[in-house]
Amino acid sequence: MHVLPEGFVKIRYYGLLGNRNRKDDLILCRKALGINTETEHTVQTWQELFLAVTGIDIMECPICHRRMRRKEVLPSQKYRGPP
């Protein structure tokens, strides 16, 4: 509802996402879940992330199962919109 009925008050952020304590609350939540925030995050390419999530290696040829390599990168083309 865009307009609340009479007598209702909209609360935008409450609890963990409340602005006042968000940073401290998220640190406590991560500790409770056992997530180590001190380790460095490794940067993965989208191909590595896709392999980790789906188990499918998109850089492997589906026919001969050899590793494909990049031969050429095509420049992006800018197309005009319809007139």
Stockholm file with secondary structure:
# STOCKHOLM 1.0

chainA/1-83         MHVLPEGFVKIRYYGLLGNRNRKDDLILCRKALGINTETEHTVQTWQELFLAVTGIDIMECPICHRRMRRKEVLPSQKYRGPP
#=GR chainA/1-83 SS CCSCCTTCCCCCSCGGGCTTTHHHHHHHHHHHHTCCSSSCCCCCCHHHHHHHHHCCCTTBCTTTCCBCCCCCCCCCCCCCCCC
#=GC SS_cons        CCSCCTTCCCCCSCGGGCTTTHHHHHHHHHHHHTCCSSSCCCCCCHHHHHHHHHCCCTTBCTTTCCBCCCCCCCCCCCCCCCC
//
